[in-house]
Amino acid sequence: MPYTTPKPYIGVYVHDSEDEMLKSIARENKITRAQMARACMRAGLQIFEQNPERVLALAKVGEC
């Protein structure tokens, strides 16, 4: 039996409005919420490379 390493797992809590947005976009495109969330994360990483200050400001939105 080949040895495989587990895939990385990142648990994230999202606000209700963000979750609803993920649900509706995923439904429209016939994909899962997880696929949509991964796509958003990839896009965010690309934007981060271009403008880290903007992404970091968005990361702090909704902090307690």
C-alpha positions in Angstrom: 0.0 0.0 0.0 1.6 3.3 -1.1 2.2 5.9 1.6 0.2 9.1 1.1 0.4 12.3 3.0 -2.9 13.9 4.0 -4.1 17.0 2.2 -3.7 20.2 4.2 -6.9 21.3 5.9 -7.8 24.9 6.7 -10.9 25.5 8.8 -12.5 28.9 8.3 -15.6 30.5 9.9 -17.5 32.7 7.5 -20.2 35.2 8.2 -23.8 34.4 7.2 -23.7 36.8 4.3 -20.5 35.4 3.0 -21.8 31.9 3.3 -25.0 32.8 1.4 -22.9 34.4 -1.3 -20.8 31.2 -1.6 -23.9 29.1 -1.8 -25.6 31.2 -4.5 -22.5 31.5 -6.7 -21.8 27.7 -6.3 -25.4 26.9 -7.1 -25.4 29.1 -10.2 -22.2 27.5 -11.5 -23.1 23.9 -10.5 -20.1 23.4 -8.2 -19.8 22.9 -4.4 -19.2 25.6 -1.8 -15.8 24.1 -1.1 -14.8 24.5 -4.8 -16.0 28.1 -4.8 -14.2 28.8 -1.6 -10.9 27.3 -3.0 -11.3 29.4 -6.1 -11.8 32.6 -4.0 -8.7 31.7 -2.0 -6.6 31.2 -5.1 -7.8 34.5 -6.5 -7.1 36.2 -3.2 -3.5 34.7 -3.2 -2.9 36.1 -6.6 -4.2 39.5 -5.6 -2.1 39.3 -2.4 1.0 38.9 -4.5 0.1 42.2 -6.4 -1.2 44.3 -3.5 -0.7 42.8 0.0 -1.9 45.9 1.8 -5.3 45.7 0.2 -5.7 42.0 1.1 -4.6 42.4 4.6 -7.1 45.2 5.1 -9.8 42.9 3.9 -8.6 40.2 6.2 -9.3 42.5 9.2 -12.9 43.3 8.2 -15.3 42.0 10.8 -12.7 41.4 13.5 -13.9 41.5 17.1 
